[in-house]
Amino acid sequence: MSPMKVSVIIPTYNRSLLICKTLDSLMGQDYPKEDFEVIVVNNNSPDDTEDVLRAYINNHRGQVNLRYAKELRQGDGYARNSGAAIARGEYLLFCDDDSLFDANWISCMVGILDMYPTVAMIGSRILIKWDKQPASWVHNYEYLLGKSIHGSSGYIISSEGFSIANGSLGVRRNVFYQVGGNNPGQIGEYLVGNAEVGLFHKIKALGYPVAFTDDTTMWHMQTRAKNGTMKDLIRRMENCSISDAYTDVVERGLTNFRNINKARKKMLLCLIRMKRTQLRAAYFEYRGALKYNEWIVKYQDKEFLKSIEVKDHALGPEYLAPEILFSSEYTYTK
Protein backbone atom coordinates (compact mmCIF):
# COMPACT_ATOMS: atom_id res chain seq x y z
CA MET A 1 0.00 0.00 0.00
CA SER A 2 1.56 3.26 -1.12
CA PRO A 3 1.56 6.16 1.35
CA MET A 4 -1.04 8.89 0.97
CA LYS A 5 -1.76 11.83 3.23
CA VAL A 6 -5.53 12.00 2.73
CA SER A 7 -8.28 9.68 1.51
CA VAL A 8 -11.62 11.30 0.64
CA ILE A 9 -14.34 8.65 0.88
CA ILE A 10 -17.70 9.04 -0.88
CA PRO A 11 -20.40 6.41 -0.39
CA THR A 12 -22.90 6.68 -3.21
CA TYR A 13 -26.36 5.33 -3.90
CA ASN A 14 -28.44 6.16 -6.95
CA ARG A 15 -26.90 9.60 -7.48
CA SER A 16 -25.38 9.34 -10.96
CA LEU A 17 -26.70 12.82 -11.81
CA LEU A 18 -24.88 14.43 -8.88
CA ILE A 19 -21.75 12.39 -8.15
CA CYS A 20 -19.75 13.96 -11.00
CA LYS A 21 -20.45 17.46 -9.64
CA THR A 22 -19.06 16.31 -6.30
CA LEU A 23 -15.96 14.91 -8.01
CA ASP A 24 -15.47 18.10 -10.04
CA SER A 25 -15.54 20.08 -6.81
CA LEU A 26 -12.85 17.86 -5.32
CA MET A 27 -10.77 18.24 -8.48
CA GLY A 28 -10.69 21.98 -7.73
CA GLN A 29 -9.18 21.67 -4.26
CA ASP A 30 -6.10 23.75 -3.43
CA TYR A 31 -4.51 20.72 -1.72
CA PRO A 32 -1.69 19.01 -3.69
CA LYS A 33 -3.25 16.36 -5.92
CA GLU A 34 -0.39 13.95 -5.34
CA ASP A 35 -1.20 13.91 -1.61
CA PHE A 36 -4.86 12.88 -1.67
CA GLU A 37 -7.03 10.23 -3.24
CA VAL A 38 -10.77 10.01 -3.77
CA ILE A 39 -12.51 6.68 -3.17
CA VAL A 40 -16.07 6.24 -4.43
CA VAL A 41 -17.91 3.27 -2.91
CA ASN A 42 -21.05 2.32 -4.83
CA ASN A 43 -23.56 0.74 -2.44
CA ASN A 44 -25.56 -1.30 -4.99
CA SER A 45 -27.00 1.62 -6.94
CA PRO A 46 -29.68 0.44 -9.38
CA ASP A 47 -29.04 3.38 -11.71
CA ASP A 48 -26.13 3.93 -14.12
CA THR A 49 -23.67 5.08 -11.42
CA GLU A 50 -21.00 2.55 -12.38
CA ASP A 51 -21.06 3.47 -16.07
CA VAL A 52 -20.97 7.16 -15.25
CA LEU A 53 -17.98 6.77 -12.93
CA ARG A 54 -16.10 4.55 -15.37
CA ALA A 55 -16.48 7.25 -18.01
CA TYR A 56 -15.46 9.97 -15.52
CA ILE A 57 -12.28 8.12 -14.59
CA ASN A 58 -11.42 7.49 -18.24
CA ASN A 59 -11.85 11.20 -18.97
CA HIS A 60 -9.64 12.27 -16.05
CA ARG A 61 -6.75 9.85 -16.22
CA GLY A 62 -3.60 11.33 -14.73
CA GLN A 63 -5.51 14.29 -13.25
CA VAL A 64 -6.47 12.84 -9.87
CA ASN A 65 -6.06 9.76 -7.68
CA LEU A 66 -9.55 8.33 -8.08
CA ARG A 67 -10.57 4.77 -7.15
CA TYR A 68 -13.89 2.99 -7.49
CA ALA A 69 -15.25 0.02 -5.54
CA LYS A 70 -18.63 -1.63 -5.07
CA GLU A 71 -19.95 -2.64 -1.65
CA LEU A 72 -22.63 -5.33 -2.00
CA ARG A 73 -23.73 -5.26 1.65
CA GLN A 74 -26.52 -2.70 1.84
CA GLY A 75 -26.12 0.30 4.14
CA ASP A 76 -24.01 3.43 4.16
CA GLY A 77 -22.24 2.18 7.29
CA TYR A 78 -20.81 -0.65 5.21
CA ALA A 79 -19.92 1.72 2.37
CA ARG A 80 -18.06 4.13 4.64
CA ASN A 81 -16.23 1.39 6.52
CA SER A 82 -15.30 -0.31 3.24
CA GLY A 83 -13.90 2.96 1.92
CA ALA A 84 -11.74 3.19 5.03
CA ALA A 85 -10.63 -0.43 4.63
CA ILE A 86 -9.17 0.24 1.17
CA ALA A 87 -7.94 3.77 1.91
CA ARG A 88 -4.25 4.62 1.73
CA GLY A 89 -4.47 7.90 3.62
CA GLU A 90 -3.34 8.84 7.10
CA TYR A 91 -6.48 10.98 7.35
CA LEU A 92 -9.95 9.94 6.18
CA LEU A 93 -12.34 12.64 4.99
CA PHE A 94 -15.95 11.51 4.56
CA CYS A 95 -18.55 13.34 2.51
CA ASP A 96 -21.81 12.67 0.67
CA ASP A 97 -22.44 12.11 -3.02
CA ASP A 98 -24.42 15.36 -3.31
CA SER A 99 -21.72 17.68 -1.99
CA LEU A 100 -19.81 20.72 -3.22
CA PHE A 101 -16.81 22.16 -1.40
CA ASP A 102 -14.91 25.37 -0.86
CA ALA A 103 -11.51 25.07 -2.52
CA ASN A 104 -9.80 24.91 0.89
CA TRP A 105 -11.96 22.09 2.28
CA ILE A 106 -9.21 19.47 2.40
CA SER A 107 -6.38 21.85 3.33
CA CYS A 108 -8.39 23.44 6.15
CA MET A 109 -9.53 20.17 7.72
CA VAL A 110 -6.10 18.54 7.40
CA GLY A 111 -4.32 21.67 8.61
CA ILE A 112 -6.13 21.57 11.94
CA LEU A 113 -5.49 17.84 12.37
CA ASP A 114 -1.81 18.47 11.65
CA MET A 115 -1.74 21.35 14.12
CA TYR A 116 -3.35 19.37 16.97
CA PRO A 117 -2.03 15.78 17.06
CA THR A 118 -4.38 14.77 19.90
CA VAL A 119 -7.53 15.76 17.97
CA ALA A 120 -9.05 12.60 16.50
CA MET A 121 -11.96 13.96 14.46
CA ILE A 122 -13.02 17.20 12.79
CA GLY A 123 -16.15 18.56 11.12
CA SER A 124 -16.75 21.65 9.04
CA ARG A 125 -19.49 24.12 8.32
CA ILE A 126 -22.27 22.69 6.14
CA LEU A 127 -24.66 24.95 4.24
CA ILE A 128 -27.56 24.09 1.96
CA LYS A 129 -27.36 24.79 -1.77
CA TRP A 130 -30.90 24.75 -3.18
CA ASP A 131 -31.66 24.30 -6.86
CA LYS A 132 -34.65 26.60 -6.29
CA GLN A 133 -35.57 28.50 -3.16
CA PRO A 134 -38.04 26.52 -1.02
CA ALA A 135 -40.90 27.92 1.05
CA SER A 136 -39.59 30.30 3.70
CA TRP A 137 -40.55 28.01 6.62
CA VAL A 138 -38.23 25.28 5.29
CA HIS A 139 -35.14 27.31 6.24
CA ASN A 140 -36.01 26.79 9.92
CA TYR A 141 -35.51 23.07 9.40
CA GLU A 142 -32.31 23.10 7.34
CA TYR A 143 -30.50 21.53 10.29
CA LEU A 144 -32.35 18.33 9.32
CA LEU A 145 -30.59 18.55 5.94
CA GLY A 146 -27.21 18.71 7.65
CA LYS A 147 -26.78 22.47 8.02
CA SER A 148 -24.15 23.07 10.68
CA ILE A 149 -22.60 26.36 11.82
CA HIS A 150 -20.83 27.15 15.07
CA GLY A 151 -19.44 30.63 14.45
CA SER A 152 -18.60 33.22 11.83
CA SER A 153 -15.05 31.91 11.42
CA GLY A 154 -12.28 30.02 13.19
CA TYR A 155 -12.47 26.65 14.90
CA ILE A 156 -13.25 25.06 18.24
CA ILE A 157 -11.77 22.04 19.99
CA SER A 158 -13.84 20.20 22.57
CA SER A 159 -15.42 16.88 23.52
CA GLU A 160 -18.87 18.34 24.15
CA GLY A 161 -21.36 20.79 22.77
CA PHE A 162 -21.54 19.92 19.07
CA SER A 163 -21.99 17.07 16.66
CA ILE A 164 -20.24 16.25 13.41
CA ALA A 165 -22.17 15.08 10.36
CA ASN A 166 -20.84 12.40 8.01
CA GLY A 167 -21.33 14.87 5.16
CA SER A 168 -18.15 16.68 6.20
CA LEU A 169 -16.13 14.64 8.64
CA GLY A 170 -12.41 14.04 8.99
CA VAL A 171 -10.84 11.41 11.23
CA ARG A 172 -7.43 9.89 11.79
CA ARG A 173 -7.38 6.49 10.10
CA ASN A 174 -5.79 4.72 13.07
CA VAL A 175 -8.46 6.04 15.45
CA PHE A 176 -11.26 5.13 13.03
CA TYR A 177 -9.95 1.56 13.06
CA GLN A 178 -9.43 1.63 16.81
CA VAL A 179 -13.16 2.20 17.42
CA GLY A 180 -14.36 -0.14 14.67
CA GLY A 181 -15.48 2.57 12.26
CA ASN A 182 -19.00 3.88 11.80
CA ASN A 183 -21.96 2.40 13.59
CA PRO A 184 -24.85 0.98 11.52
CA GLY A 185 -26.37 3.84 9.55
CA GLN A 186 -28.77 4.49 6.72
CA ILE A 187 -30.29 1.79 4.53
CA GLY A 188 -32.46 3.29 1.81
CA GLU A 189 -34.35 6.27 3.22
CA TYR A 190 -34.10 5.42 6.91
CA LEU A 191 -31.50 4.86 9.60
CA VAL A 192 -31.16 1.58 11.46
CA GLY A 193 -28.56 2.80 13.98
CA ASN A 194 -26.83 5.99 15.04
CA ALA A 195 -24.07 6.12 12.38
CA GLU A 196 -21.65 9.05 12.96
CA VAL A 197 -23.29 9.89 16.29
CA GLY A 198 -22.09 6.52 17.52
CA LEU A 199 -18.66 7.17 16.02
CA PHE A 200 -18.44 10.43 17.98
CA HIS A 201 -19.45 8.67 21.20
CA LYS A 202 -16.86 5.92 20.72
CA ILE A 203 -14.08 8.42 20.06
CA LYS A 204 -15.17 10.59 22.97
CA ALA A 205 -15.16 7.54 25.29
CA LEU A 206 -11.46 7.06 24.54
CA GLY A 207 -10.73 10.62 25.68
CA TYR A 208 -9.91 12.14 22.31
CA PRO A 209 -10.93 15.76 21.70
CA VAL A 210 -12.64 16.65 18.43
CA ALA A 211 -12.71 19.85 16.40
CA PHE A 212 -15.07 21.88 14.24
CA THR A 213 -14.14 24.62 11.79
CA ASP A 214 -16.18 27.39 10.19
CA ASP A 215 -13.28 28.37 7.92
CA THR A 216 -14.40 26.04 5.13
CA THR A 217 -17.77 24.85 3.89
CA MET A 218 -19.37 21.76 2.44
CA TRP A 219 -22.40 22.74 0.36
CA HIS A 220 -25.19 20.16 0.51
CA MET A 221 -27.04 20.13 -2.82
CA GLN A 222 -30.79 19.85 -2.27
CA THR A 223 -33.82 20.05 -4.54
CA ARG A 224 -36.92 22.02 -3.63
CA ALA A 225 -39.22 19.41 -5.19
CA LYS A 226 -38.06 16.67 -2.82
CA ASN A 227 -35.99 18.03 0.06
CA GLY A 228 -38.01 21.20 0.56
CA THR A 229 -41.17 19.27 1.41
CA MET A 230 -42.88 18.38 4.67
CA LYS A 231 -42.67 14.69 3.73
CA ASP A 232 -38.90 14.63 3.37
CA LEU A 233 -38.24 16.79 6.43
CA ILE A 234 -40.48 14.56 8.54
CA ARG A 235 -38.51 11.55 7.31
CA ARG A 236 -35.33 13.22 8.44
CA MET A 237 -36.83 14.12 11.81
CA GLU A 238 -37.81 10.48 12.20
CA ASN A 239 -34.23 9.44 11.37
CA CYS A 240 -32.99 11.68 14.18
CA SER A 241 -35.40 9.93 16.53
CA ILE A 242 -34.20 6.49 15.39
CA SER A 243 -30.63 7.57 16.09
CA ASP A 244 -31.62 8.89 19.52
CA ALA A 245 -33.40 5.63 20.35
CA TYR A 246 -30.32 3.60 19.37
CA THR A 247 -28.10 5.77 21.54
CA ASP A 248 -30.45 5.53 24.52
CA VAL A 249 -31.15 1.79 24.40
CA VAL A 250 -27.95 0.29 23.01
CA GLU A 251 -25.35 2.67 24.44
CA ARG A 252 -27.01 3.97 27.61
CA GLY A 253 -29.42 1.21 28.56
CA LEU A 254 -32.40 3.60 28.73
CA THR A 255 -35.87 2.41 27.73
CA ASN A 256 -38.22 5.27 28.66
CA PHE A 257 -40.86 6.27 26.12
CA ARG A 258 -41.40 9.85 25.02
CA ASN A 259 -44.66 11.50 26.12
CA ILE A 260 -46.99 11.27 23.12
CA ASN A 261 -49.94 12.85 24.96
CA LYS A 262 -47.89 15.92 25.78
CA ALA A 263 -47.00 16.32 22.10
CA ARG A 264 -50.65 15.91 21.09
CA LYS A 265 -51.78 18.54 23.60
CA LYS A 266 -49.18 20.96 22.30
CA MET A 267 -50.49 20.49 18.75
CA LEU A 268 -54.08 21.01 19.88
CA LEU A 269 -53.21 24.19 21.75
CA CYS A 270 -51.40 25.61 18.70
CA LEU A 271 -54.38 24.70 16.52
CA ILE A 272 -56.84 26.46 18.84
CA ARG A 273 -54.65 29.56 18.95
CA MET A 274 -54.09 29.38 15.16
CA LYS A 275 -50.31 29.51 15.57
CA ARG A 276 -49.23 27.96 12.30
CA THR A 277 -45.48 28.11 12.90
CA GLN A 278 -45.76 26.63 16.37
CA LEU A 279 -48.22 24.00 15.11
CA ARG A 280 -45.73 22.85 12.50
CA ALA A 281 -42.98 22.58 15.11
CA ALA A 282 -45.30 20.68 17.45
CA TYR A 283 -46.21 18.27 14.64
CA PHE A 284 -42.53 17.59 13.95
CA GLU A 285 -42.05 16.90 17.65
CA TYR A 286 -45.05 14.55 17.66
CA ARG A 287 -43.84 12.56 14.65
CA GLY A 288 -40.38 12.32 16.15
CA ALA A 289 -41.79 11.00 19.43
CA LEU A 290 -43.85 8.36 17.64
CA LYS A 291 -40.82 7.10 15.71
CA TYR A 292 -38.63 7.17 18.83
CA ASN A 293 -41.09 5.03 20.77
CA GLU A 294 -41.39 2.58 17.88
CA TRP A 295 -37.64 2.05 17.76
CA ILE A 296 -37.21 1.95 21.54
CA VAL A 297 -39.14 -1.31 21.29
CA LYS A 298 -37.19 -2.58 18.26
CA TYR A 299 -33.80 -2.02 19.89
CA GLN A 300 -34.82 -4.16 22.86
CA ASP A 301 -35.33 -7.10 20.51
CA LYS A 302 -32.05 -9.05 20.54
CA GLU A 303 -32.77 -10.74 17.22
CA PHE A 304 -33.36 -7.38 15.55
CA LEU A 305 -30.10 -6.02 16.96
CA LYS A 306 -28.24 -9.03 15.59
CA SER A 307 -29.72 -8.36 12.17
CA ILE A 308 -28.26 -4.83 12.00
CA GLU A 309 -25.05 -5.37 13.96
CA VAL A 310 -23.75 -8.40 12.14
CA LYS A 311 -20.21 -9.48 12.94
CA ASP A 312 -18.79 -8.27 9.63
CA HIS A 313 -19.82 -4.61 10.10
CA ALA A 314 -17.09 -3.36 12.44
CA LEU A 315 -13.68 -2.55 11.00
CA GLY A 316 -10.88 -4.87 12.05
CA PRO A 317 -8.44 -7.51 10.76
CA GLU A 318 -11.30 -9.74 9.54
CA TYR A 319 -13.24 -7.01 7.74
CA LEU A 320 -14.21 -8.00 4.18
CA ALA A 321 -13.01 -5.12 2.04
CA PRO A 322 -14.22 -4.82 -1.57
CA GLU A 323 -11.83 -4.81 -4.50
CA ILE A 324 -10.93 -1.71 -6.47
CA LEU A 325 -12.72 -2.23 -9.79
CA PHE A 326 -11.12 0.62 -11.71
CA SER A 327 -9.00 3.65 -10.91
CA SER A 328 -6.88 6.54 -12.15
CA GLU A 329 -3.57 7.58 -10.63
CA TYR A 330 -2.44 11.19 -10.61
CA THR A 331 0.51 11.91 -12.87
CA TYR A 332 2.85 14.11 -10.86
CA THR A 333 5.31 16.30 -12.74
CA LYS A 334 7.67 18.79 -11.09
C-alpha positions as CSV (number, residue, x, y, z in Angstrom):
1,M,0.0,0.0,0.0
2,S,1.6,3.3,-1.1
3,P,1.6,6.2,1.4
4,M,-1.0,8.9,1.0
5,K,-1.8,11.8,3.2
6,V,-5.5,12.0,2.7
7,S,-8.3,9.7,1.5
8,V,-11.6,11.3,0.6
9,I,-14.3,8.6,0.9
10,I,-17.7,9.0,-0.9
11,P,-20.4,6.4,-0.4
12,T,-22.9,6.7,-3.2
13,Y,-26.4,5.3,-3.9
14,N,-28.4,6.2,-7.0
15,R,-26.9,9.6,-7.5
16,S,-25.4,9.3,-11.0
17,L,-26.7,12.8,-11.8
18,L,-24.9,14.4,-8.9
19,I,-21.7,12.4,-8.2
20,C,-19.7,14.0,-11.0
21,K,-20.5,17.5,-9.6
22,T,-19.1,16.3,-6.3
23,L,-16.0,14.9,-8.0
24,D,-15.5,18.1,-10.0
25,S,-15.5,20.1,-6.8
26,L,-12.8,17.9,-5.3
27,M,-10.8,18.2,-8.5
28,G,-10.7,22.0,-7.7
29,Q,-9.2,21.7,-4.3
30,D,-6.1,23.7,-3.4
31,Y,-4.5,20.7,-1.7
32,P,-1.7,19.0,-3.7
33,K,-3.2,16.4,-5.9
34,E,-0.4,13.9,-5.3
35,D,-1.2,13.9,-1.6
36,F,-4.9,12.9,-1.7
37,E,-7.0,10.2,-3.2
38,V,-10.8,10.0,-3.8
39,I,-12.5,6.7,-3.2
40,V,-16.1,6.2,-4.4
41,V,-17.9,3.3,-2.9
42,N,-21.0,2.3,-4.8
43,N,-23.6,0.7,-2.4
44,N,-25.6,-1.3,-5.0
45,S,-27.0,1.6,-6.9
46,P,-29.7,0.4,-9.4
47,D,-29.0,3.4,-11.7
48,D,-26.1,3.9,-14.1
49,T,-23.7,5.1,-11.4
50,E,-21.0,2.5,-12.4
51,D,-21.1,3.5,-16.1
52,V,-21.0,7.2,-15.2
53,L,-18.0,6.8,-12.9
54,R,-16.1,4.5,-15.4
55,A,-16.5,7.2,-18.0
56,Y,-15.5,10.0,-15.5
57,I,-12.3,8.1,-14.6
58,N,-11.4,7.5,-18.2
59,N,-11.9,11.2,-19.0
60,H,-9.6,12.3,-16.1
61,R,-6.8,9.9,-16.2
62,G,-3.6,11.3,-14.7
63,Q,-5.5,14.3,-13.2
64,V,-6.5,12.8,-9.9
65,N,-6.1,9.8,-7.7
66,L,-9.6,8.3,-8.1
67,R,-10.6,4.8,-7.2
68,Y,-13.9,3.0,-7.5
69,A,-15.2,0.0,-5.5
70,K,-18.6,-1.6,-5.1
71,E,-20.0,-2.6,-1.6
72,L,-22.6,-5.3,-2.0
73,R,-23.7,-5.3,1.6
74,Q,-26.5,-2.7,1.8
75,G,-26.1,0.3,4.1
76,D,-24.0,3.4,4.2
77,G,-22.2,2.2,7.3
78,Y,-20.8,-0.7,5.2
79,A,-19.9,1.7,2.4
80,R,-18.1,4.1,4.6
81,N,-16.2,1.4,6.5
82,S,-15.3,-0.3,3.2
83,G,-13.9,3.0,1.9
84,A,-11.7,3.2,5.0
85,A,-10.6,-0.4,4.6
86,I,-9.2,0.2,1.2
87,A,-7.9,3.8,1.9
88,R,-4.3,4.6,1.7
89,G,-4.5,7.9,3.6
90,E,-3.3,8.8,7.1
91,Y,-6.5,11.0,7.4
92,L,-9.9,9.9,6.2
93,L,-12.3,12.6,5.0
94,F,-15.9,11.5,4.6
95,C,-18.5,13.3,2.5
96,D,-21.8,12.7,0.7
97,D,-22.4,12.1,-3.0
98,D,-24.4,15.4,-3.3
99,S,-21.7,17.7,-2.0
100,L,-19.8,20.7,-3.2
101,F,-16.8,22.2,-1.4
102,D,-14.9,25.4,-0.9
103,A,-11.5,25.1,-2.5
104,N,-9.8,24.9,0.9
105,W,-12.0,22.1,2.3
106,I,-9.2,19.5,2.4
107,S,-6.4,21.8,3.3
108,C,-8.4,23.4,6.2
109,M,-9.5,20.2,7.7
110,V,-6.1,18.5,7.4
111,G,-4.3,21.7,8.6
112,I,-6.1,21.6,11.9
113,L,-5.5,17.8,12.4
114,D,-1.8,18.5,11.7
115,M,-1.7,21.4,14.1
116,Y,-3.3,19.4,17.0
117,P,-2.0,15.8,17.1
118,T,-4.4,14.8,19.9
119,V,-7.5,15.8,18.0
120,A,-9.0,12.6,16.5
121,M,-12.0,14.0,14.5
122,I,-13.0,17.2,12.8
123,G,-16.1,18.6,11.1
124,S,-16.8,21.6,9.0
125,R,-19.5,24.1,8.3
126,I,-22.3,22.7,6.1
127,L,-24.7,25.0,4.2
128,I,-27.6,24.1,2.0
129,K,-27.4,24.8,-1.8
130,W,-30.9,24.8,-3.2
131,D,-31.7,24.3,-6.9
132,K,-34.6,26.6,-6.3
133,Q,-35.6,28.5,-3.2
134,P,-38.0,26.5,-1.0
135,A,-40.9,27.9,1.1
136,S,-39.6,30.3,3.7
137,W,-40.5,28.0,6.6
138,V,-38.2,25.3,5.3
139,H,-35.1,27.3,6.2
140,N,-36.0,26.8,9.9
141,Y,-35.5,23.1,9.4
142,E,-32.3,23.1,7.3
143,Y,-30.5,21.5,10.3
144,L,-32.3,18.3,9.3
145,L,-30.6,18.6,5.9
146,G,-27.2,18.7,7.6
147,K,-26.8,22.5,8.0
148,S,-24.2,23.1,10.7
149,I,-22.6,26.4,11.8
150,H,-20.8,27.2,15.1
151,G,-19.4,30.6,14.4
152,S,-18.6,33.2,11.8
153,S,-15.0,31.9,11.4
154,G,-12.3,30.0,13.2
155,Y,-12.5,26.7,14.9
156,I,-13.3,25.1,18.2
157,I,-11.8,22.0,20.0
158,S,-13.8,20.2,22.6
159,S,-15.4,16.9,23.5
160,E,-18.9,18.3,24.2
161,G,-21.4,20.8,22.8
162,F,-21.5,19.9,19.1
163,S,-22.0,17.1,16.7
164,I,-20.2,16.2,13.4
165,A,-22.2,15.1,10.4
166,N,-20.8,12.4,8.0
167,G,-21.3,14.9,5.2
168,S,-18.2,16.7,6.2
169,L,-16.1,14.6,8.6
170,G,-12.4,14.0,9.0
171,V,-10.8,11.4,11.2
172,R,-7.4,9.9,11.8
173,R,-7.4,6.5,10.1
174,N,-5.8,4.7,13.1
175,V,-8.5,6.0,15.4
176,F,-11.3,5.1,13.0
177,Y,-10.0,1.6,13.1
178,Q,-9.4,1.6,16.8
179,V,-13.2,2.2,17.4
180,G,-14.4,-0.1,14.7
181,G,-15.5,2.6,12.3
182,N,-19.0,3.9,11.8
183,N,-22.0,2.4,13.6
184,P,-24.8,1.0,11.5
185,G,-26.4,3.8,9.6
186,Q,-28.8,4.5,6.7
187,I,-30.3,1.8,4.5
188,G,-32.5,3.3,1.8
189,E,-34.3,6.3,3.2
190,Y,-34.1,5.4,6.9
191,L,-31.5,4.9,9.6
192,V,-31.2,1.6,11.5
193,G,-28.6,2.8,14.0
194,N,-26.8,6.0,15.0
195,A,-24.1,6.1,12.4
196,E,-21.7,9.1,13.0
197,V,-23.3,9.9,16.3
198,G,-22.1,6.5,17.5
199,L,-18.7,7.2,16.0
200,F,-18.4,10.4,18.0
201,H,-19.5,8.7,21.2
202,K,-16.9,5.9,20.7
203,I,-14.1,8.4,20.1
204,K,-15.2,10.6,23.0
205,A,-15.2,7.5,25.3
206,L,-11.5,7.1,24.5
207,G,-10.7,10.6,25.7
208,Y,-9.9,12.1,22.3
209,P,-10.9,15.8,21.7
210,V,-12.6,16.7,18.4
211,A,-12.7,19.9,16.4
212,F,-15.1,21.9,14.2
213,T,-14.1,24.6,11.8
214,D,-16.2,27.4,10.2
215,D,-13.3,28.4,7.9
216,T,-14.4,26.0,5.1
217,T,-17.8,24.9,3.9
218,M,-19.4,21.8,2.4
219,W,-22.4,22.7,0.4
220,H,-25.2,20.2,0.5
221,M,-27.0,20.1,-2.8
222,Q,-30.8,19.9,-2.3
223,T,-33.8,20.1,-4.5
224,R,-36.9,22.0,-3.6
225,A,-39.2,19.4,-5.2
226,K,-38.1,16.7,-2.8
227,N,-36.0,18.0,0.1
228,G,-38.0,21.2,0.6
229,T,-41.2,19.3,1.4
230,M,-42.9,18.4,4.7
231,K,-42.7,14.7,3.7
232,D,-38.9,14.6,3.4
233,L,-38.2,16.8,6.4
234,I,-40.5,14.6,8.5
235,R,-38.5,11.5,7.3
236,R,-35.3,13.2,8.4
237,M,-36.8,14.1,11.8
238,E,-37.8,10.5,12.2
239,N,-34.2,9.4,11.4
240,C,-33.0,11.7,14.2
241,S,-35.4,9.9,16.5
242,I,-34.2,6.5,15.4
243,S,-30.6,7.6,16.1
244,D,-31.6,8.9,19.5
245,A,-33.4,5.6,20.4
246,Y,-30.3,3.6,19.4
247,T,-28.1,5.8,21.5
248,D,-30.4,5.5,24.5
249,V,-31.1,1.8,24.4
250,V,-27.9,0.3,23.0
251,E,-25.4,2.7,24.4
252,R,-27.0,4.0,27.6
253,G,-29.4,1.2,28.6
254,L,-32.4,3.6,28.7
255,T,-35.9,2.4,27.7
256,N,-38.2,5.3,28.7
257,F,-40.9,6.3,26.1
258,R,-41.4,9.8,25.0
259,N,-44.7,11.5,26.1
260,I,-47.0,11.3,23.1
261,N,-49.9,12.9,25.0
262,K,-47.9,15.9,25.8
263,A,-47.0,16.3,22.1
264,R,-50.6,15.9,21.1
265,K,-51.8,18.5,23.6
266,K,-49.2,21.0,22.3
267,M,-50.5,20.5,18.8
268,L,-54.1,21.0,19.9
269,L,-53.2,24.2,21.7
270,C,-51.4,25.6,18.7
271,L,-54.4,24.7,16.5
272,I,-56.8,26.5,18.8
273,R,-54.6,29.6,18.9
274,M,-54.1,29.4,15.2
275,K,-50.3,29.5,15.6
276,R,-49.2,28.0,12.3
277,T,-45.5,28.1,12.9
278,Q,-45.8,26.6,16.4
279,L,-48.2,24.0,15.1
280,R,-45.7,22.8,12.5
281,A,-43.0,22.6,15.1
282,A,-45.3,20.7,17.4
283,Y,-46.2,18.3,14.6
284,F,-42.5,17.6,14.0
285,E,-42.0,16.9,17.6
286,Y,-45.0,14.6,17.7
287,R,-43.8,12.6,14.6
288,G,-40.4,12.3,16.1
289,A,-41.8,11.0,19.4
290,L,-43.9,8.4,17.6
291,K,-40.8,7.1,15.7
292,Y,-38.6,7.2,18.8
293,N,-41.1,5.0,20.8
294,E,-41.4,2.6,17.9
295,W,-37.6,2.0,17.8
296,I,-37.2,2.0,21.5
297,V,-39.1,-1.3,21.3
298,K,-37.2,-2.6,18.3
299,Y,-33.8,-2.0,19.9
300,Q,-34.8,-4.2,22.9
301,D,-35.3,-7.1,20.5
302,K,-32.0,-9.1,20.5
303,E,-32.8,-10.7,17.2
304,F,-33.4,-7.4,15.6
305,L,-30.1,-6.0,17.0
306,K,-28.2,-9.0,15.6
307,S,-29.7,-8.4,12.2
308,I,-28.3,-4.8,12.0
309,E,-25.1,-5.4,14.0
310,V,-23.7,-8.4,12.1
311,K,-20.2,-9.5,12.9
312,D,-18.8,-8.3,9.6
313,H,-19.8,-4.6,10.1
314,A,-17.1,-3.4,12.4
315,L,-13.7,-2.6,11.0
316,G,-10.9,-4.9,12.0
317,P,-8.4,-7.5,10.8
318,E,-11.3,-9.7,9.5
319,Y,-13.2,-7.0,7.7
320,L,-14.2,-8.0,4.2
321,A,-13.0,-5.1,2.0
322,P,-14.2,-4.8,-1.6
323,E,-11.8,-4.8,-4.5
324,I,-10.9,-1.7,-6.5
325,L,-12.7,-2.2,-9.8
326,F,-11.1,0.6,-11.7
327,S,-9.0,3.7,-10.9
328,S,-6.9,6.5,-12.2
329,E,-3.6,7.6,-10.6
330,Y,-2.4,11.2,-10.6
331,T,0.5,11.9,-12.9
332,Y,2.9,14.1,-10.9
333,T,5.3,16.3,-12.7
334,K,7.7,18.8,-11.1
